[in-house]
Amino acid sequence: MRYMLLNGSAVSGLTKQVQDAILKLYPKAKIIDRDTAKAVYEHSMLVDMTGNFSTIAATIAKSLNVTLSSLPAAEATSGAGYDLLLIAGKDWK
């Protein structure tokens, strides 16, 4: 699966922390890109961009303590071409 990570908080370098957390749990994960979200989010979320990974996405979301969600309207142009989009919000730990 191909991941896109977005920083949805004001914390600089947060997507690197997220990447490290994902790779610690799932060493074969393919983090393709990291960027800044178009909005600030209170809560972190994982989006199954293709709809083909609902079971594994639920498992990943639970293991990372994030919500499995639909794509926020502000990010409508983000995540195209990726399997999973993780938006790290203010609550990322």
Secondary structure, 3 states (H helix, E strand, C coil): CEEEEEECCCCCCHHHHHHHHHHHHCCCCEEEEEEECCCCCCCCEEEECCCCCHHHHHHHHHHHCCEEECCCHHHCCCCCCCCEEEEECCCCC
